[in-house]
C-alpha cells in the first residue's frame, strides 16, 4: 500500500470514528437528556475508549452538536470552489455558506428542541460555525490570490453567520427557558451576510 493510500485510509478511519462518536452522543442525548450523558457513555456506545473520545471532542456538547453540523465546514469550502469562476465573489460566498441550510438540513423537530432547550448546546452549536473559516479562506484565496484578504473575509463571514444563528436560537426576551425560532434560518443568514457583501464585492 502506498503512503498516499495509507494516509487516505487513516483519514477515512478518523472521519468514521468522529461520525460514530457524534451519532452516539446525539442518540444518547435524545434518549436520556444531555445532562444525563457522560463522556464514558458516548465512548462505550461508539466502541472506543474515553481517551480516543478526547482526541476528537473536548466536551459532550461538542460531540452532540457535531452530528447536527454534518461536516458543514468542508461542504462550505467545496461549495465555493464549485461555484462558476466568473460569478461575483459576494454572490458565490453567500451561496456556498447557505448551501448546507438550503439542502433541507436546518435543525428541526426533536433535534432543534434539544439544542434550544439547553444553553450549553446552543452555545456549542453556534460555535461550530467557526470551523468554516479555514476551508472558506482557502477557497477565497484560490479566487482572489490574496491569503491575507481571504483570511480576513472568511473570519467576517464566519462571524456574520454565527450572529445569525445565535439570534435564531436565542431565548425569548424575559424568558431564558423559552426558545422559539422565528422564520427561516436561511433568511436570517442571508440578512447577516448582506452586511459584509460590500467587502466581499470589493475583494472579488
N, C-alpha and C positions, 0 to 999 in steps of 0.2 A: 504494500500500500504506500503511495507517495505521500510526502509531507503535506501536500495540499489536501489530499483525501483524508489524512489523519486529522488535520485541523478542521476540515469541514464536518467530519463525524463528531469531533469533540464539541463543536459549536451546536450541532443539532441535539446532542445529548444534553447540553446545558439548557437549551431552549425548552426541551421536553421536560426537564426537571423543574424549571421555573413554572411552566404551564401546569404541571401536576400539582405543585405546591399552591399556586394561586387558585386552582379549581377546587382543591381540597379545603382551602381556607374559606372560600366563598360558600361552599356547600355546608360546612360546619357552622358558619356564622348564620346562615339561613335557618338551619335546624335548631341551633341552641341559643342564638343571640350572640353578637360579637363579644360581649363581656364575659361569656362563658367558654370562650375558645382559647386554649393555651397553645404556645408555640410547639410544645411536645405533641399535642393532639394533631396539629397540622402535619408535622413531620411524619408521625406514625401513619396518618391517613394516606400520605403520598409515598410511603415506603422508603423514607430516607431518615438520616439521623438529624437531631436538632442542630448539630454542628454544620451539616450540609445546608440546612434551612438558613442559618445565619450567613452563609455565603451569598444568599440571594436577596434576603429581606432583613431589615433591621427592626421590624415591628410586625405584629399581626395585622395591623391596619393596612400596612403597605401590601401585604400578601392578599388580603381580601379585595382591595380595590384594583390590584393588578389584573385580576380576571376580567374586570369591567373595562379597564383601559384598553385591553385587546391589542397590545403591541402598537398602540397609536403612534408612537414616535417614529418607528421605522416606516409605517404606512404614509405618514405625512411627508417625509423626505422623498420616498419613492413616488408619491403622487405629484410632487412638484417637478421632479425630474421627467415625469411622463407628460407634463403639460407642453403644448406647442411652443417651439423656440421663439416664435415671433409674437407670442402673447405677452402683453404688458406684465411686468413683474408683479405689480399690485394685484392684478386680477388672478394671476397664476398662484400666488401665495394664498390668497383668500380661498380659492377653490381647493387647494391642497389641504389647508388646515380644516376646512369644513368637510372634506371627503369622508372621514370616519363617521361623522354625525349624519351625513345625508344617505348613508347606507343602512338605514333603519337600525342604528346602533346606539341611539340615545338611551340612557338608562331609563327603565320604565318598570312599572309593576312592583313586585316584591323587591327587586334589586334596588330600585330608586328609593323605596321606603326604607330599606336597610341603611342606605347612605344618609338620607336626610334626617333620620331619627337618631343618629349618633354623631356628635360633634367631631370626635376623633376621626371617624371615617370620612366625614365631609371634608375635613382639612386634608387628609391623605389623598382623597380623590382629586381635589383641586390641584394638589402638588404634583400629580402625575404629569401635568402639562409642562412642567419644567423639562421633562425628558425629550420634548420635541426640539429643544434649542439646538443641540449638536447636529442631528441629521438635517434639520432645516437650514442651519448655517452653511453646511457643506453643499446643499443643493442650491442655495442662493449664490454662494461663491462661484459655483460652476457656471452660473448665468452672468454674473457681474464681473468676475475676475478679481474682486477685492475681498480678501479674507477679513479685514477689519470691519468694513461696512457690513459684510454678511453676518458677522457675529453680533454687531450692534442691532441690526434689523431683526435677526432671529430672536434676540433677547426681548425686543419690543413686542414682537408678535406673540411670544410666549406669555409675556406679562398681560397683554390685552386679552388673550384667550382665558387666562386664569381669572382675571377680573370678571369676565362674562360668566364663566362657570360658577365662580363663588357667589355672584349676585343671584344666579338662577337657583342655587340651593341654599340661599340664606334664610334664616328663620323669619317669621312674620314679626313686624315691629311690636315690641312689648310682650312677645311670647316666644321664648327661645326653644320651646319644645314643638312648635308648630311650623313645619316647612311644607309649603305647597307651591312647587314651581309653577310659574305662570308663563303661558306662551311657549314658543319653541326655543330650544337651546340654540338651534342653528341661527335663528333670527337674532338672538342675543349676541352670539359670536360675531355675526356679520356686522352688527352695530358697533361692537368694540373694535373690530379690525378696520372699520371705516375711518376711525380716528387716526390711525397711523398709515393709512393708504397714501397720503401725500409723500411721506418719507420713502415708502416703497417705490412710488412712481418716480421720484427724483433719482433713485439709485438705478432704476431699470429702464 
